[in-house]
């Protein structure tokens, strides 16, 4: 089979995956809308019962329900709607197509598909979806489906338009088994940190909703009442960030060992090296501040979001606009 054939099949599989992810996103969005409807109906039910009792001659007192406790899960337990099940099934299908696109790219190149920004993005987004699917065996995070599929479509679309390159031979500096180790732990780190980021964003939204409910304000973002409480979201984000931080630590270590083998020094203050270390410091600070300094709530969530923003900055701005020994990653 010709190299161009495998490259074309990889592209077709990628476009197919993006289409399936987009359809899954729609079903996740429908599920969120249904959650809002269920929450609104649950809020109206006590009032309707009281009005019925009053109409029947009884004495009724309209009492506003207390908001969900910040210490536990939200009281409304939504059923697993058909939209959610379809969206999750489509996510699995999209992942298989996505994985096929990545594998075909690697077979066509006769190497691991991690030699440039396009290939790294292809693999990293595949890892994000894979970790999202695997995590469901331990904790139900399917409510993140819209965010995960949305980010995946965005990342793949931007990468395909701006960073796509045809298959080329591996550059001498990358021709090492350390490439496999270094990039593998990096994409796993990005996968876990992306889930942590998503949970931190939801934590901020949930915190705002809970504060408004506690003050007796007009209910907003009702679908959030079917999500875990802000404290639970924060705890999940923190745990996933720890796993991602461990992988990122190995990324830093493996990169240093590889640098010594390729350039005869462990550290050279290259722009990419510096930003990899900056990300490590930000996540170390986030974990340390929450564990020992009592940084909880919105401060913790914002620090997590800032750290993930540095990850995206490292992949985009640093790779494109900063020159250095890692300039090949922008090809």
C-alpha positions as CSV (number, residue, x, y, z in Angstrom):
1,X,0.0,0.0,0.0
2,X,1.4,3.4,-1.0
3,X,2.3,6.0,1.7
4,X,-0.1,8.5,0.2
5,X,-3.0,5.9,0.5
6,X,-2.4,5.4,4.2
7,X,-2.1,9.2,4.7
8,X,-5.4,9.7,2.9
9,X,-7.1,6.9,4.9
10,X,-5.8,8.5,8.1
11,X,-7.3,11.9,7.1
12,X,-10.7,10.2,6.2
13,X,-10.8,8.5,9.5
14,X,-10.0,11.8,11.3
15,X,-12.7,13.7,9.5
16,X,-15.1,10.8,10.3
17,X,-14.2,10.9,14.0
18,X,-14.7,14.7,14.1
19,X,-18.2,14.3,12.5
20,X,-19.1,11.6,15.1
21,X,-17.7,13.7,17.9
22,X,-19.9,16.6,16.7
23,X,-23.0,14.5,16.7
24,X,-22.1,13.2,20.2
25,X,-21.7,16.8,21.3
26,X,-25.3,17.5,20.1
27,X,-26.7,14.6,22.1
28,X,-24.7,15.7,25.2
29,X,-26.2,19.2,24.7
30,X,-29.7,17.7,24.5
31,X,-29.0,15.8,27.7
32,X,-28.0,19.1,29.5
33,X,-31.2,20.7,28.2
34,X,-33.2,17.8,29.6
35,X,-31.5,18.1,32.9
36,X,-32.5,21.7,33.1
37,X,-36.1,20.7,32.4
38,X,-36.0,18.0,35.0
39,X,-34.6,20.4,37.6
40,X,-37.2,23.0,36.8
41,X,-39.9,20.4,37.2
42,X,-38.5,19.3,40.5
43,X,-38.6,22.9,41.7
44,X,-42.2,23.4,40.7
45,X,-43.5,20.1,42.2
46,X,-43.7,21.2,45.9
47,X,-45.5,24.4,44.8
48,X,-48.0,22.5,42.7
49,X,-48.6,20.1,45.6
50,X,-49.2,22.9,48.0
51,X,-51.6,24.7,45.6
52,X,-53.5,21.4,45.1
53,X,-53.8,21.0,48.9
54,X,-55.0,24.6,49.3
55,X,-57.6,24.1,46.5
56,X,-58.9,21.0,48.3
57,X,-59.7,23.0,51.5
58,X,-56.5,22.2,53.4
59,X,-54.0,24.6,54.8
60,X,-50.9,25.0,52.7
61,X,-47.7,26.8,53.4
62,X,-45.4,27.5,50.5
63,X,-41.8,27.0,51.6
64,X,-38.8,27.4,49.3
65,X,-36.7,24.3,49.2
66,X,-33.3,24.6,50.7
67,X,-30.4,24.6,48.2
68,X,-28.2,21.6,47.8
69,X,-25.6,21.1,50.5
70,X,-22.1,22.1,49.5
71,X,-20.7,19.2,51.5
72,X,-22.3,16.5,49.5
73,X,-23.8,15.6,46.1
74,X,-26.8,17.4,44.7
75,X,-30.1,15.9,45.8
76,X,-31.6,15.6,42.4
77,X,-30.5,12.2,40.9
78,X,-31.2,12.3,37.2
79,X,-31.8,9.2,35.2
80,X,-29.3,8.3,32.5
81,X,-31.2,9.7,29.6
82,X,-31.3,8.2,26.2
83,X,-29.5,11.3,24.9
84,X,-26.6,10.7,27.3
85,X,-26.4,7.1,26.4
86,X,-26.3,7.8,22.7
87,X,-23.8,10.6,23.2
88,X,-21.5,8.3,25.1
89,X,-21.9,5.5,22.6
90,X,-21.0,7.9,19.8
91,X,-18.0,9.1,21.8
92,X,-16.7,5.5,21.8
93,X,-17.3,5.2,18.1
94,X,-15.5,8.5,17.5
95,X,-12.6,7.4,19.6
96,X,-12.2,4.2,17.5
97,X,-12.1,6.2,14.3
98,X,-9.7,8.7,16.0
99,X,-7.5,5.9,17.1
100,X,-7.6,4.4,13.6
101,X,-6.5,7.8,12.1
102,X,-3.6,7.9,14.6
103,X,-2.5,4.3,13.9
104,X,-2.7,4.7,10.2
105,X,-0.6,7.9,10.4
106,X,2.0,5.9,12.4
107,X,2.0,2.9,10.0
108,X,2.3,5.2,7.0
109,X,5.3,7.0,8.6
110,X,6.8,3.8,9.9
111,X,7.4,5.4,13.3
112,X,5.4,6.7,16.2
113,X,3.2,9.5,15.0
114,X,4.6,12.2,17.4
115,X,7.2,14.0,15.2
116,X,5.3,17.4,14.8
117,X,2.5,19.5,16.2
118,X,-0.1,17.9,14.0
119,X,0.8,14.4,15.1
120,X,1.2,15.3,18.7
121,X,-2.3,17.0,18.7
122,X,-3.7,13.9,17.0
123,X,-2.3,11.6,19.7
124,X,-3.0,14.0,22.7
125,X,-6.7,14.4,21.8
126,X,-7.0,10.7,21.3
127,X,-5.5,10.2,24.8
128,X,-7.9,12.8,26.3
129,X,-10.9,10.9,25.0
130,X,-9.4,7.5,26.0
131,X,-8.9,8.7,29.6
132,X,-12.4,10.2,29.6
133,X,-13.8,6.7,28.6
134,X,-11.6,4.8,31.0
135,X,-12.4,7.0,34.0
136,X,-16.0,6.0,33.7
137,X,-15.1,2.6,35.2
138,X,-14.1,4.4,38.4
139,X,-16.3,7.5,38.6
140,X,-19.2,8.6,36.4
141,X,-18.0,11.8,34.6
142,X,-20.2,11.5,31.6
143,X,-21.6,14.9,32.4
144,X,-18.3,16.2,31.0
145,X,-19.1,14.7,27.6
146,X,-20.1,18.0,26.0
147,X,-16.9,19.7,27.2
148,X,-14.6,16.9,26.2
149,X,-16.1,16.3,22.8
150,X,-16.3,20.1,22.2
151,X,-12.6,20.6,23.1
152,X,-11.6,17.6,21.0
153,X,-13.4,19.0,17.9
154,X,-11.9,22.4,18.5
155,X,-8.3,21.1,19.0
156,X,-8.5,18.8,16.0
157,X,-10.0,21.4,13.8
158,X,-7.5,24.1,14.6
159,X,-4.6,21.6,14.3
160,X,-5.8,20.2,11.0
161,X,-6.3,23.7,9.4
162,X,-3.1,25.3,10.8
163,X,-0.5,22.6,11.5
164,X,-1.1,19.7,9.1
165,X,2.0,18.4,7.3
166,X,2.5,15.5,5.1
167,X,4.3,12.5,6.4
168,X,8.0,13.1,6.5
169,X,11.0,11.1,7.8
170,X,11.9,11.5,11.4
171,X,14.5,14.2,12.1
172,X,17.8,12.9,13.6
173,X,17.2,14.7,16.9
174,X,14.0,12.8,17.3
175,X,15.3,9.4,16.3
176,X,15.5,7.9,19.8
177,X,13.5,5.5,22.0
178,X,13.3,8.4,24.4
179,X,10.8,10.0,22.0
180,X,8.4,7.2,22.8
181,X,8.8,7.6,26.6
182,X,8.9,11.4,26.6
183,X,5.8,11.9,24.4
184,X,3.8,9.0,25.8
185,X,3.9,10.3,29.4
186,X,3.3,13.9,28.0
187,X,0.0,12.9,26.2
188,X,-1.2,11.0,29.3
189,X,-0.5,14.0,31.5
190,X,-2.4,16.2,29.1
191,X,-5.3,13.8,29.1
192,X,-5.7,13.8,32.9
193,X,-5.0,17.6,33.2
194,X,-7.8,18.3,30.6
195,X,-10.3,16.4,32.7
196,X,-9.1,18.3,35.8
197,X,-9.5,21.6,33.9
198,X,-13.1,20.7,32.9
199,X,-14.0,19.8,36.4
200,X,-12.5,23.1,37.7
201,X,-14.6,25.1,35.2
202,X,-17.7,23.3,36.4
203,X,-16.7,23.9,40.0
204,X,-16.7,27.6,39.4
205,X,-20.1,27.4,37.8
206,X,-21.5,25.2,40.5
207,X,-20.1,27.5,43.2
208,X,-21.8,30.5,41.7
209,X,-25.2,28.6,41.4
210,X,-25.0,27.4,45.0
211,X,-24.2,30.9,46.3
212,X,-27.2,32.3,44.4
213,X,-29.5,29.6,45.7
214,X,-28.3,30.2,49.3
215,X,-29.2,33.8,48.9
216,X,-32.7,33.0,47.6
217,X,-31.9,34.3,44.1
218,X,-33.5,33.3,40.9
219,X,-32.4,29.8,39.9
220,X,-30.0,29.8,36.9
221,X,-28.1,27.0,35.1
222,X,-30.6,24.5,36.5
223,X,-28.8,21.6,34.8
224,X,-26.0,22.1,37.4
225,X,-28.3,20.9,40.1
226,X,-28.0,17.4,38.6
227,X,-24.2,17.6,38.8
228,X,-22.1,16.8,41.9
229,X,-21.7,19.7,44.4
230,X,-18.9,22.1,44.0
231,X,-16.9,20.5,46.8
232,X,-17.1,17.1,45.1
233,X,-16.1,18.6,41.7
234,X,-13.1,20.3,43.4
235,X,-12.0,17.0,45.0
236,X,-12.3,15.1,41.6
237,X,-10.3,17.9,39.8
238,X,-7.6,17.8,42.5
239,X,-7.2,14.0,42.3
240,X,-7.0,14.0,38.5
241,X,-4.5,16.8,38.6
242,X,-2.3,14.8,40.9
243,X,-2.2,11.9,38.4
244,X,-1.5,14.3,35.6
245,X,1.2,16.0,37.6
246,X,2.9,12.7,38.2
247,X,3.0,12.0,34.4
248,X,4.1,15.6,33.8
249,X,7.0,15.1,36.2
250,X,8.1,12.0,34.3
251,X,7.8,14.1,31.1
252,X,10.2,16.6,32.5
253,X,12.6,13.9,33.7
254,X,12.5,11.9,30.4
255,X,13.0,15.1,28.5
256,X,16.1,16.0,30.5
257,X,17.6,12.5,30.0
258,X,16.8,12.7,26.3
259,X,18.5,16.1,26.1
260,X,21.6,14.8,27.6
261,X,21.7,12.0,25.1
262,X,21.0,14.3,22.1
263,X,22.8,17.5,23.1
264,X,25.1,16.4,25.9
265,X,23.4,18.5,28.6
266,X,20.4,17.8,30.8
267,X,19.2,21.4,30.9
268,X,19.8,24.3,28.5
269,X,17.1,26.9,29.3
270,X,15.5,26.4,25.9
271,X,12.1,28.1,25.7
272,X,10.3,24.8,25.5
273,X,12.2,23.4,28.5
274,X,11.5,26.5,30.5
275,X,7.7,26.4,29.8
276,X,7.6,22.7,30.6
277,X,9.1,23.6,34.0
278,X,6.7,26.5,34.4
279,X,3.8,24.2,34.0
280,X,5.3,21.8,36.5
281,X,5.7,24.6,39.0
282,X,2.1,25.8,38.5
283,X,0.6,22.4,39.1
284,X,3.0,21.8,42.0
285,X,1.8,25.1,43.5
286,X,-1.8,24.2,43.0
287,X,-1.4,20.8,44.7
288,X,0.7,22.2,47.5
289,X,-1.5,25.2,48.1
290,X,-4.7,23.1,48.3
291,X,-3.1,20.4,50.5
292,X,-1.2,22.5,53.0
293,X,-2.2,26.1,52.7
294,X,-6.0,25.6,52.7
295,X,-6.6,27.0,49.2
296,X,-10.0,25.7,48.6
297,X,-13.0,26.8,46.5
298,X,-12.7,29.4,43.7
299,X,-9.0,30.1,44.4
300,X,-8.1,26.5,43.9
301,X,-10.2,26.3,40.7
302,X,-8.7,29.4,39.2
303,X,-5.2,28.1,39.9
304,X,-6.0,24.9,38.1
305,X,-7.4,26.7,35.1
306,X,-4.4,29.0,34.9
307,X,-2.0,26.0,35.0
308,X,-4.0,24.3,32.2
309,X,-3.9,27.6,30.2
310,X,-0.1,27.3,30.4
311,X,-0.3,23.8,28.9
312,X,-2.2,25.2,25.9
313,X,0.2,28.2,25.7
314,X,3.2,25.8,25.7
315,X,1.8,23.8,22.8
316,X,0.6,26.7,20.6
317,X,2.3,30.0,21.2
318,X,5.7,28.6,22.3
319,X,5.8,26.1,19.5
320,X,4.8,28.6,16.8
321,X,6.4,31.9,17.8
322,X,9.5,31.0,19.9
323,X,12.6,29.6,18.4
324,X,14.8,27.1,20.0
325,X,16.1,23.5,19.9
326,X,12.5,22.3,19.9
327,X,11.6,24.2,16.8
328,X,11.0,21.0,14.9
329,X,7.8,20.5,17.0
330,X,6.3,23.3,15.1
331,X,6.7,21.7,11.7
